[in-house]
């Protein structure tokens, strides 16, 4: 299939490499000519995946026309807060039959909406076939060829099956789900919880505290997801529990690293300035709390992260307040 990858970060590059290796015709659409040249000629993305060899068939360009004119699948791999502004000017160039598959995990802060709603607004023709690819996966490990299992959320049953078969390989197993909302929210909300888990470890609160936090985070994710129309069992799957466990415990997680550094005393400003990749959970925290307030859903973990990240509250004090909340049934 002809696949256009919109975005040149680590995850977009990893998926481009993976799908090129499966025999698909893959072109990455980038902003940087230098980066596009490095991927096409040197078969490396030195900015986001330095030292990792990319498949020689993977191409990259800065020309929207060249990347999109034959696209059967558009992989959306730009940060969620920039998704709308990136996709809107491309709308006239995207084939009507192209399938948008979002691979970014977050919620737009400005409108407190998921990427599905963003795509519906800017690519209404293609949005009927919208899909979301999520689950426990690190770009480094996928590029290195390590076994990975993910889930594809997609509404139409026949399309779901087609995409599942097209994107799977012996090292990249794609499950599928009709619960697009659940798959999308699981991937977005786990980033918020990963910041909390990093804080827990940065404060050296111990393994028991981290296990409790992950468990209660999963309950919180499910509560908010169900209130937005998702199915509760989805959060027990790869895009929920699977991705939550990985992101809360794996040191390759950018969101976990933000929490670790905050817990060790660094300021949010210093952390943000030093990061090359975007930690989606920082902005998604705001959006999640906004949605919780609108829907009357209690989100104590997300609210705690927001106080620390946005307001500069003391992590130890916030943890103490969480532990002293009113007791209740689980």
C-alpha positions as CSV (number, residue, x, y, z in Angstrom):
1,X,0.0,0.0,0.0
2,X,1.0,3.6,-0.4
3,X,1.5,5.1,3.0
4,X,2.2,8.7,3.8
5,X,3.6,9.4,7.3
6,X,2.9,13.0,8.3
7,X,5.5,13.9,10.9
8,X,9.2,13.1,11.4
9,X,9.5,12.4,15.1
10,X,10.7,9.1,16.6
11,X,7.4,7.3,16.4
12,X,6.5,8.3,12.9
13,X,10.0,7.3,11.8
14,X,9.8,4.0,13.5
15,X,6.5,3.1,11.9
16,X,7.7,4.3,8.5
17,X,10.8,2.0,8.8
18,X,8.6,-0.9,10.0
19,X,6.0,-0.6,7.2
20,X,8.7,0.0,4.5
21,X,10.2,-3.3,5.7
22,X,6.9,-5.0,5.2
23,X,6.9,-4.0,1.5
24,X,4.7,-1.0,1.6
25,X,5.5,2.1,-0.4
26,X,6.2,4.6,2.5
27,X,7.0,8.3,2.2
28,X,7.4,10.6,5.2
29,X,6.3,14.2,5.0
30,X,8.7,16.4,6.9
31,X,9.3,20.1,7.4
32,X,13.1,19.9,7.4
33,X,14.9,19.3,4.1
34,X,18.0,18.2,6.0
35,X,16.1,15.6,7.9
36,X,14.4,14.3,4.8
37,X,17.7,14.0,3.0
38,X,19.2,12.1,5.9
39,X,16.4,9.6,6.0
40,X,16.3,9.1,2.2
41,X,20.0,9.0,1.6
42,X,21.8,8.1,4.8
43,X,18.8,5.9,6.1
44,X,18.9,7.5,9.5
45,X,16.9,10.1,11.5
46,X,19.9,11.7,13.3
47,X,17.6,14.0,15.3
48,X,15.1,11.6,16.8
49,X,16.6,8.1,16.3
50,X,20.4,8.6,16.1
51,X,22.5,5.6,15.4
52,X,19.5,3.4,14.3
53,X,19.6,2.2,10.6
54,X,16.3,2.7,8.7
55,X,15.0,0.6,5.9
56,X,16.6,1.7,2.6
57,X,13.1,1.8,0.9
58,X,11.9,4.4,3.3
59,X,11.7,7.8,1.6
60,X,11.1,11.3,3.0
61,X,10.2,14.6,1.4
62,X,9.1,18.2,2.3
63,X,6.7,18.2,-0.6
64,X,3.0,17.6,0.4
65,X,2.1,16.8,-3.2
66,X,4.8,14.2,-3.5
67,X,3.9,12.5,-0.2
68,X,0.1,12.6,-0.5
69,X,-0.9,12.2,-4.1
70,X,-1.1,8.4,-4.1
71,X,-1.7,7.9,-0.4
72,X,-4.0,5.1,0.6
73,X,-3.1,5.5,4.3
74,X,-2.1,8.6,6.1
75,X,-0.3,7.9,9.3
76,X,-0.8,11.0,11.5
77,X,2.4,11.3,13.7
78,X,2.6,14.9,14.8
79,X,2.2,16.2,18.3
80,X,-1.5,16.4,19.3
81,X,-1.4,20.1,20.0
82,X,-0.2,20.8,16.5
83,X,-2.4,18.2,14.7
84,X,-5.2,20.6,13.6
85,X,-2.8,23.3,12.2
86,X,-0.7,20.6,10.4
87,X,-3.6,18.8,8.8
88,X,-5.8,21.7,7.8
89,X,-3.7,23.0,4.9
90,X,-3.1,19.5,3.6
91,X,-6.9,18.8,3.1
92,X,-7.1,19.7,-0.6
93,X,-4.2,17.3,-1.4
94,X,-5.4,14.2,0.5
95,X,-7.1,11.6,-1.7
96,X,-10.8,11.2,-0.8
97,X,-10.3,7.5,-0.2
98,X,-7.2,7.9,2.0
99,X,-7.5,6.3,5.5
100,X,-6.3,8.5,8.3
101,X,-4.6,6.4,11.1
102,X,-3.6,8.5,14.1
103,X,-0.5,7.3,16.0
104,X,-0.3,10.3,18.4
105,X,-1.5,10.0,21.9
106,X,-3.1,13.0,23.5
107,X,-6.1,15.4,23.8
108,X,-6.2,18.8,22.2
109,X,-6.2,21.4,25.0
110,X,-7.8,24.3,23.1
111,X,-11.0,22.3,22.4
112,X,-10.7,19.4,24.9
113,X,-11.2,16.9,22.1
114,X,-9.6,13.8,20.8
115,X,-7.8,13.5,17.5
116,X,-10.8,11.8,16.0
117,X,-12.7,15.0,16.4
118,X,-9.8,17.1,15.0
119,X,-9.7,14.9,11.9
120,X,-13.5,15.2,11.5
121,X,-13.2,19.0,11.5
122,X,-10.3,19.3,9.1
123,X,-10.6,16.2,6.9
124,X,-14.4,15.5,6.9
125,X,-14.3,13.3,3.8
126,X,-11.6,11.0,5.1
127,X,-12.9,11.0,8.7
128,X,-15.5,8.3,8.1
129,X,-12.6,5.8,7.9
130,X,-10.6,7.2,10.8
131,X,-8.5,4.7,12.8
132,X,-6.3,5.0,15.9
133,X,-3.1,2.9,16.4
134,X,-2.2,2.6,20.1
135,X,-0.7,0.2,22.7
136,X,2.5,-0.5,24.5
137,X,5.3,0.5,22.1
138,X,8.6,2.4,22.2
139,X,9.9,3.8,18.9
140,X,13.5,2.6,19.7
141,X,12.3,-1.0,20.2
142,X,10.1,-1.1,17.1
143,X,13.0,0.3,15.0
144,X,15.3,-2.4,16.5
145,X,12.9,-5.1,15.5
146,X,11.8,-6.1,19.0
147,X,8.4,-7.9,19.3
148,X,5.5,-5.5,19.8
149,X,1.7,-5.8,20.1
150,X,-0.6,-2.9,19.5
151,X,-4.3,-2.3,18.9
152,X,-6.1,-0.6,16.0
153,X,-9.3,1.2,16.9
154,X,-11.5,1.4,13.8
155,X,-15.3,1.6,13.3
156,X,-16.1,-0.2,10.0
157,X,-15.6,-4.0,10.5
158,X,-14.3,-4.8,7.0
159,X,-11.8,-1.9,7.1
160,X,-10.7,-2.9,10.6
161,X,-9.9,-6.4,9.3
162,X,-8.1,-5.1,6.2
163,X,-5.9,-2.8,8.2
164,X,-5.1,-5.4,10.8
165,X,-3.8,-7.7,8.1
166,X,-2.0,-5.0,6.2
167,X,0.0,-3.6,9.1
168,X,0.8,-6.8,11.0
169,X,4.1,-8.8,10.7
170,X,5.9,-11.5,12.6
171,X,7.4,-8.8,15.0
172,X,4.5,-6.3,15.0
173,X,1.2,-7.9,16.0
174,X,-1.9,-5.7,15.4
175,X,-5.1,-6.5,17.3
176,X,-8.3,-4.6,16.5
177,X,-11.2,-3.0,18.3
178,X,-14.4,-1.2,17.3
179,X,-14.1,1.0,20.3
180,X,-12.2,4.0,18.7
181,X,-13.0,6.3,21.7
182,X,-11.6,3.8,24.2
183,X,-8.5,3.0,22.3
184,X,-7.8,6.7,21.7
185,X,-8.5,7.8,25.4
186,X,-6.4,4.9,26.8
187,X,-3.4,6.1,24.8
188,X,-3.9,9.7,25.8
189,X,-4.7,9.4,29.5
190,X,-1.9,6.9,30.3
191,X,0.6,9.7,29.5
192,X,-0.8,11.8,32.4
193,X,-0.5,8.8,34.7
194,X,3.0,8.1,33.6
195,X,4.0,11.6,34.8
196,X,2.5,10.6,38.2
197,X,4.4,7.3,38.2
198,X,7.6,9.1,37.5
199,X,7.0,11.5,40.3
200,X,6.4,8.6,42.6
201,X,9.8,7.1,41.7
202,X,11.5,10.5,41.7
203,X,10.4,11.0,45.3
204,X,11.6,7.4,46.1
205,X,8.2,6.4,47.5
206,X,8.8,2.7,46.7
207,X,7.4,-0.1,44.6
208,X,4.2,-0.5,46.7
209,X,3.3,3.1,46.1
210,X,3.9,2.9,42.4
211,X,1.7,-0.3,42.1
212,X,-1.1,1.4,44.0
213,X,-0.8,4.5,41.8
214,X,-0.9,2.5,38.5
215,X,-4.0,0.6,39.7
216,X,-5.9,3.7,40.7
217,X,-4.8,5.4,37.5
218,X,-6.3,2.6,35.5
219,X,-9.6,3.1,37.4
220,X,-9.5,6.8,36.7
221,X,-8.8,6.4,33.0
222,X,-11.7,4.0,32.7
223,X,-14.1,6.4,34.6
224,X,-13.4,9.3,32.3
225,X,-13.4,7.1,29.2
226,X,-16.8,5.5,29.9
227,X,-18.3,9.0,30.6
228,X,-17.1,9.9,27.0
229,X,-18.7,6.9,25.4
230,X,-15.9,4.3,25.6
231,X,-16.3,0.7,26.7
232,X,-14.8,-0.2,30.1
233,X,-13.2,-3.5,28.9
234,X,-11.1,-1.6,26.4
235,X,-9.1,-0.1,29.3
236,X,-8.1,-3.6,30.4
237,X,-6.4,-4.2,27.0
238,X,-3.3,-3.1,25.2
239,X,-4.2,0.6,24.8
240,X,-5.2,0.8,28.4
241,X,-3.5,-1.4,31.0
242,X,-0.8,-2.5,28.5
243,X,0.3,1.0,27.6
244,X,-0.1,2.3,31.1
245,X,2.2,-0.4,32.6
246,X,4.9,0.3,29.9
247,X,4.8,4.0,30.2
248,X,4.7,4.1,34.0
249,X,7.7,1.7,34.3
250,X,9.8,2.0,31.2
251,X,12.7,4.5,31.3
252,X,12.3,5.1,27.5
253,X,9.0,6.8,28.4
254,X,9.2,10.6,28.0
255,X,6.3,11.2,30.3
256,X,7.8,9.1,33.0
257,X,11.0,11.0,32.7
258,X,9.2,14.3,33.2
259,X,7.8,13.0,36.4
260,X,11.1,11.5,37.6
261,X,12.8,14.9,37.1
262,X,10.1,16.8,38.8
263,X,10.2,14.4,41.7
264,X,14.0,15.0,42.0
265,X,13.5,18.8,42.2
266,X,13.9,20.1,38.6
267,X,11.5,22.8,37.4
268,X,9.0,22.2,34.7
269,X,10.5,25.0,32.6
270,X,14.0,23.5,32.7
271,X,12.6,20.0,31.9
272,X,10.6,21.3,28.9
273,X,13.5,23.3,27.5
274,X,15.8,20.3,27.6
275,X,13.6,17.8,25.9
276,X,13.9,17.2,22.1
277,X,10.7,15.0,21.9
278,X,7.3,16.1,23.1
279,X,5.9,14.6,26.3
280,X,2.2,14.6,25.4
281,X,1.1,14.1,28.9
282,X,2.0,17.6,30.0
283,X,-0.6,19.2,27.8
284,X,-3.1,16.3,28.0
285,X,-3.2,16.8,31.8
286,X,-5.0,20.1,31.3
287,X,-7.4,18.7,28.8
288,X,-8.3,15.7,30.9
289,X,-9.0,17.8,33.9
290,X,-11.2,20.1,31.8
291,X,-13.2,17.1,30.6
292,X,-13.5,15.8,34.1
293,X,-14.8,19.1,35.4
294,X,-17.3,19.3,32.5
295,X,-18.6,15.7,33.0
296,X,-18.5,15.7,36.8
297,X,-15.9,12.9,36.9
298,X,-13.5,12.7,39.8
299,X,-9.8,12.6,38.6
300,X,-7.6,12.9,41.7
301,X,-4.4,11.6,40.0
302,X,-4.8,13.9,37.0
303,X,-5.7,16.8,39.2
304,X,-2.6,16.2,41.4
305,X,-0.4,16.1,38.3
306,X,-1.9,19.3,37.0
307,X,-1.2,21.1,40.3
308,X,2.4,20.0,40.2
309,X,3.0,20.6,36.4
310,X,0.9,23.7,35.9
311,X,0.9,25.4,39.3
312,X,4.3,24.4,40.7
313,X,2.8,22.7,43.8
314,X,5.2,20.7,46.0
315,X,5.1,17.0,44.9
316,X,5.5,15.7,48.4
317,X,2.6,17.9,49.7
318,X,0.4,16.8,46.8
319,X,1.1,13.1,47.5
320,X,0.3,13.7,51.2
321,X,-3.1,15.2,50.2
322,X,-3.8,12.2,47.9
323,X,-3.1,9.8,50.7
324,X,-5.4,11.6,53.1
325,X,-8.5,11.8,50.9
326,X,-11.7,10.5,52.3
327,X,-11.8,6.7,52.6
328,X,-14.2,4.8,50.4
329,X,-15.0,1.5,48.7
330,X,-12.6,0.6,46.0
